[in-house]
Amino acid sequence: MKIRFVLVRPEHDMNVGAVCRAIKNFGFAELWLVDPQCKLGLEAKKYAKHSEEVLQNARKAGSLKEAVAGCDAAVGTTGVPVRFHGRIFKNCIPLDKLYARIKPLETVALVFGPEGTGLSEADTDLCDLVITIPTAPAHRVLNLSHAVCTCAYQLFLDSCRDRKAKDEIEYRRASEHKLAMLEALFADALKSSPTVRDKKKVSKAFQRLVKRSLPSEEEVSTLLCAIDSFNSAEKYRSQKGKS
């Protein structure tokens, strides 16, 4: 999933620079600026340290409609969800619920309003849903760059968890039957070793190691083939030596 960060009428170049750094910190790169009210000068470059390419590649648009064109969905943000209660913000959801809603999509625009006023009613009309970052009631509204950073972190975290869950589904733990076969084959290999004195102790250590590691079916199958080949080679050498 690709995230396009869109800043609508940003007022301070230091915030734009800090947004660039926050985006890059969490693996994102695409930034759009809608009718910026500030010049992107030295302050923007200073706060975009180590993420200058995000600032240099930021695209400018004359309208929010232009900035979100081509996206599968546009997601607005607000620190004051009750502002349009019962009208525009019918689909206002907390940030931690966002990833589940948008993960089937390919490209999503995440839209942030200007520092002084936030998104206007006309802006939110162009958004498919709106999210809010839960905060302490005494001070609800985050600084623009802090809001972007929080959203980028949450999406990064959720995507990592999603990938981990998929990896765990693909992992198949080896059956008890396969583990027993591996332990028996290893014990058989020990019998032919003239240098291992306490074979029972070594066999027990191997059993405990295998059980702790929770190997997959593929890993155990690979070890079975390797130890079986070793055993066959040892038996062949032994028989050849006797002849």
KETOR-290475 format. One line per field, with one value per residue: x, y, z of N, C-alpha, C in turn; residue in one letter. Coordinates in steps of 0.05 Angstrom, whole numbers. Atoms other than C-alpha are relative to their C-alpha. Layout:
nx: [X ...] $
ny: [Y ...] $
nz: [Z ...] $
cax: [X ...] $
cay: [Y ...] $
caz: [Z ...] $
cx: [X ...] $
cy: [Y ...] $
cz: [Z ...] $
aa: [A ...] $
***
This chain:
nx: [17 -16 12 -7 5 9 3 17 -6 -18 -6 -27 -18 -13 18 -2 -25 3 17 -17 -16 18 9 -22 -5 17 -1 17 -16 16 11 13 6 22 0 -15 0 -27 -22 -16 -27 -20 12 10 -23 -13 17 1 -27 -1 24 2 12 30 7 -6 19 28 15 19 26 17 24 -1 10 -23 -19 9 9 -13 -1 23 15 -12 6 -5 -8 10 -4 25 20 28 4 22 14 26 1 -23 -17 14 -18 -25 -9 -26 -22 -7 19 -3 -14 18 19 -13 -21 5 -4 -27 -11 17 -9 5 2 -3 7 -19 -5 17 29 7 15 26 23 -3 -22 9 19 -15 -12 18 4 -16 -11 -8 -20 9 -19 11 22 -8 -16 6 -11 -29 -14 2 -21 4 23 -10 -19 16 14 -20 -9 22 3 -24 3 21 -9 -20 16 14 -19 -8 22 0 -23 7 20 -15 -17 13 -17 -4 16 -14 -10 -24 -20 -8 -17 -25 -15 -9 -22 -24 -9 -12 -25 -19 -10 -23 -22 -18 -12 20 0 27 20 26 1 1 26 20 -4 11 29 8 -5 20 27 -1 -1 26 -6 21 -1 -21 -25 -4 -4 -27 -19 3 -15 -28 -10 2 -23 -24 1 -5 -29 -16 4 -14 -28 -5 1 -23 -24 0 -5] $
ny: [-24 -25 -22 -27 -20 -25 -23 -20 -27 -2 -28 -3 18 19 23 16 15 21 20 16 19 20 18 18 17 24 14 -12 -18 -18 -24 -20 -25 -13 -29 -7 -29 -6 6 22 -10 11 14 26 17 6 20 24 12 29 7 -22 9 -1 -28 -7 14 -7 -11 -21 1 -24 7 26 19 7 15 27 14 25 16 16 -13 -23 1 -25 1 -22 1 -8 15 -9 -25 4 24 5 -7 11 19 25 22 -7 23 -4 7 28 16 -7 19 21 -11 -7 18 12 -20 -3 -27 -15 -27 -8 -30 -16 -28 -20 0 -18 6 28 2 -13 17 6 20 26 11 15 23 23 2 -19 13 -18 12 -4 -15 -8 -19 -27 -11 20 -4 3 -14 14 21 21 16 17 20 20 16 16 21 20 16 16 21 18 16 19 21 15 17 21 18 16 19 20 18 16 19 24 13 28 18 16 24 -8 -5 26 11 -15 8 28 0 -12 20 21 -11 0 27 5 -19 11 -21 -9 19 2 -3 -5 -28 -16 5 -15 -28 -4 1 -25 -22 1 -8 -29 -16 1 -1 4 25 -1 1 28 17 -5 13 29 7 -4 20 26 2 4 28 18 -2 12 29 8 0 21 25 1 5 28 18] $
nz: [0 2 -14 10 -21 12 -19 12 -7 -23 -6 -11 15 -18 -3 25 -2 -21 12 18 -16 -12 21 7 -23 -1 25 20 16 17 -13 17 -13 13 -4 -24 -8 -9 19 -10 0 -17 -23 9 5 -25 -14 16 0 7 17 19 25 -3 4 28 18 -7 23 -7 14 -5 -14 -13 20 16 -16 -6 25 5 -25 -5 -21 -13 -29 -13 -29 -17 -29 -12 15 -6 14 19 -10 12 29 16 -15 -6 2 -15 -16 -13 17 -1 16 28 18 7 20 26 9 27 21 11 -5 -18 -7 -28 4 -25 4 -9 -28 -15 1 8 26 1 7 29 2 -10 19 20 -13 -3 -28 -16 -24 -21 -18 -27 -17 -25 5 -6 22 20 27 3 20 26 4 -20 10 23 -11 -14 20 15 -19 -4 25 2 -20 8 24 -10 -13 21 13 -19 -2 25 -2 -20 13 19 -16 -9 -19 6 -16 -21 14 14 -20 -11 21 0 -25 3 21 -13 -18 16 10 -23 -5 17 -6 -20 -17 -20 -22 -13 22 -11 -7 24 12 -15 6 26 -2 -13 19 21 -11 -6 24 14 29 20 15 20 -13 -9 23 10 -18 4 24 -5 -19 13 19 -16 -10 23 7 -21 3 24 -7 -19 14 18 -17 -9 23] $
cax: [0 26 12 11 18 -19 -10 -65 -43 15 35 105 164 196 135 140 213 197 142 193 236 178 154 223 232 176 191 146 168 110 91 42 33 -33 -27 29 27 101 165 206 272 328 283 249 316 343 284 286 356 373 307 323 301 230 228 260 211 149 96 54 -20 -69 -125 -138 -178 -115 -72 -115 -130 -113 -117 -164 -185 -172 -168 -176 -150 -177 -161 -232 -280 -341 -332 -379 -413 -471 -453 -385 -352 -400 -342 -291 -250 -190 -122 -110 -170 -146 -99 -153 -198 -147 -101 -139 -125 -65 -57 -85 -79 -72 -94 -73 -101 -64 -36 -83 -151 -145 -184 -244 -313 -299 -234 -268 -322 -267 -246 -276 -267 -235 -189 -171 -112 -137 -104 -114 -179 -143 -101 -130 -96 -26 25 23 90 74 7 41 95 43 2 64 87 19 14 86 73 8 40 97 47 8 70 90 21 25 94 67 10 60 103 83 112 141 97 114 124 176 212 214 244 297 316 320 363 410 415 431 486 517 524 575 617 679 696 630 634 568 521 460 476 489 425 385 417 398 326 320 351 302 241 263 274 204 230 186 168 216 273 264 258 324 359 331 360 427 434 409 462 514 492 493 563 589 559 589 658 652 633 688 739 719 725] $
cay: [0 69 129 200 253 317 383 433 506 496 561 547 521 490 446 424 406 367 331 308 278 244 214 185 159 110 89 137 185 219 290 338 411 444 520 528 594 592 594 531 563 552 533 478 450 453 414 365 342 273 275 331 288 285 361 367 317 346 362 425 427 484 446 387 354 355 328 267 250 178 154 99 139 205 206 272 288 329 345 369 315 349 411 383 331 298 323 313 272 213 168 198 141 137 130 59 35 65 11 -43 2 19 -41 -71 -7 9 85 127 202 224 297 348 419 484 496 552 524 451 425 465 437 441 401 346 340 312 260 190 186 226 203 234 221 210 259 286 327 388 396 360 390 368 408 392 356 318 295 271 235 200 178 154 115 81 60 35 -5 -34 -55 -89 -127 -147 -174 -212 -243 -266 -297 -334 -363 -388 -421 -494 -524 -594 -651 -693 -753 -715 -692 -763 -786 -732 -750 -824 -811 -767 -821 -872 -826 -821 -897 -896 -840 -866 -799 -784 -816 -799 -812 -811 -742 -714 -745 -713 -645 -651 -668 -607 -561 -584 -575 -505 -482 -501 -519 -518 -578 -555 -546 -616 -648 -615 -640 -710 -713 -687 -735 -794 -779 -775 -842 -875 -849 -872 -942 -946 -927 -976 -1034 -1016 -1016 -1087 -1115] $
caz: [0 -19 25 -4 50 31 68 52 55 104 138 167 127 189 196 123 135 198 160 108 162 196 131 115 186 175 104 65 11 -25 -4 -37 -19 -35 -44 8 46 62 21 28 46 95 153 113 91 162 191 134 152 124 84 35 -24 4 5 -64 -94 -60 -112 -110 -128 -135 -103 -57 -113 -156 -100 -86 -159 -175 -102 -82 -21 13 89 125 195 252 324 336 312 344 300 246 289 255 186 153 208 206 189 238 268 315 282 306 266 200 174 176 134 80 75 14 -25 -68 -59 -2 8 81 84 137 143 156 225 245 225 203 144 122 109 34 44 84 31 -14 38 41 116 172 228 294 341 412 460 530 533 560 497 437 376 355 318 243 240 304 275 211 251 295 235 197 259 269 196 197 261 235 168 206 249 187 153 216 221 148 161 222 180 128 183 196 258 250 274 335 288 247 310 337 270 274 346 329 267 308 361 307 280 350 354 298 328 363 395 432 500 534 476 520 546 477 450 507 494 421 439 485 433 380 425 446 375 350 280 218 176 122 171 201 133 112 175 165 95 119 178 137 84 138 168 99 85 152 142 73 99 156 110 61 117 137 67] $
cx: [18 -16 10 -8 -6 -3 -15 7 18 11 29 19 15 -17 1 26 -1 -18 16 16 -17 -9 22 6 -15 -5 -18 16 -17 -14 -11 -6 -21 1 15 1 27 20 18 30 18 -12 -11 23 13 -16 -4 26 -2 -25 -4 -13 -30 -9 4 -21 -29 -14 -20 -26 -16 -24 2 -10 22 19 -8 -9 17 3 -26 -18 16 -9 7 8 -11 7 -25 -23 -29 -6 -24 -16 -27 -2 24 14 -15 18 27 7 27 22 6 -19 4 11 -19 -20 12 19 -7 6 29 13 -20 12 -8 2 1 -6 22 1 -21 -29 -6 -15 -27 -22 2 22 -11 -21 14 12 -21 -6 20 10 7 20 -9 22 -14 -21 9 15 -2 15 31 11 -1 20 -3 -23 9 17 -16 -15 19 10 -21 -3 24 -2 -21 8 20 -14 -14 18 9 -22 -1 23 -6 -20 15 18 -17 19 1 -17 17 13 27 22 11 19 28 17 11 23 26 12 15 28 21 12 26 24 18 10 -20 -3 -28 -21 -28 -4 -2 -27 -22 3 -11 -31 -11 4 -21 -27 -1 -2 -26 5 -24 2 23 28 6 5 28 20 -2 16 30 11 -2 23 26 2 7 29 17 -2 16 30 7 1 24 26 3 7 29] $
cy: [25 23 26 20 27 21 22 28 2 28 4 -19 -19 -25 -18 -16 -23 -23 -19 -20 -21 -21 -21 -18 -26 -12 11 22 21 22 19 24 14 30 8 30 9 -6 -22 7 -15 -16 -28 -20 -9 -22 -26 -15 -30 -9 21 -8 0 28 7 -12 6 14 21 -3 25 -5 -28 -21 -10 -18 -29 -15 -25 -18 -16 11 23 0 27 -4 23 -4 7 -14 10 26 -2 -24 -3 6 -13 -23 -25 -24 6 -24 6 -11 -30 -18 4 -22 -22 8 4 -20 -15 19 3 27 15 27 6 30 14 29 19 2 16 -9 -30 0 14 -20 -8 -21 -27 -12 -18 -25 -23 -7 18 -15 21 -15 5 13 7 23 29 13 -19 2 -2 20 -16 -22 -23 -18 -18 -22 -22 -18 -19 -23 -22 -17 -18 -24 -20 -17 -21 -23 -18 -19 -23 -21 -19 -21 -23 -20 -19 -21 -24 -15 -30 -17 -16 -25 7 5 -26 -14 13 -8 -28 -2 11 -20 -23 9 0 -28 -5 19 -11 20 10 -21 -4 5 6 29 18 -2 16 30 7 2 27 24 1 10 30 17 1 0 -5 -27 -1 -3 -29 -19 3 -14 -31 -10 1 -22 -28 -4 -5 -29 -20 0 -14 -31 -11 -2 -23 -28 -3 -6 -29 -19 0] $
cz: [0 14 -12 22 -14 21 -15 12 25 3 8 -14 18 4 -25 1 19 -10 -18 16 12 -20 -6 23 -1 -28 -22 -15 -15 15 -21 16 -16 7 25 5 9 -22 12 -2 19 24 -8 -4 26 15 -15 -2 -4 -16 -21 -26 1 -5 -29 -19 6 -24 10 -17 7 16 13 -20 -18 15 6 -25 -3 25 2 22 11 29 12 29 15 29 15 -15 5 -16 -20 8 -13 -29 -14 14 8 1 15 18 13 -18 0 -15 -30 -17 -9 -22 -28 -11 -27 -23 -8 7 17 5 29 1 27 -7 9 31 16 2 -5 -26 2 -7 -29 -4 8 -18 -20 12 4 29 14 25 20 18 29 17 27 -5 4 -23 -24 -26 0 -20 -26 -4 20 -8 -22 11 14 -19 -15 18 3 -25 -4 19 -9 -24 8 14 -20 -14 18 2 -25 1 19 -12 -18 15 9 18 -6 19 20 -13 -14 20 12 -20 1 24 -3 -20 12 19 -14 -10 23 5 -16 5 22 20 21 22 12 -21 10 7 -24 -14 15 -5 -27 1 12 -18 -21 10 6 -25 -17 -31 -18 -13 -20 13 9 -23 -11 18 -2 -24 5 18 -12 -20 15 10 -22 -7 20 -2 -24 5 18 -14 -19 15 8 -23 -9] $
aa: [M K I R F V L V R P E H D M N V G A V C R A I K N F G F A E L W L V D P Q C K L G L E A K K Y A K H S E E V L Q N A R K A G S L K E A V A G C D A A V G T T G V P V R F H G R I F K N C I P L D K L Y A R I K P L E T V A L V F G P E G T G L S E A D T D L C D L V I T I P T A P A H R V L N L S H A V C T C A Y Q L F L D S C R D R K A K D E I E Y R R A S E H K L A M L E A L F A D A L K S S P T V R D K K K V S K A F Q R L V K R S L P S E E E V S T L L C A I D S F N S A E K Y R S Q K G K S] $
***
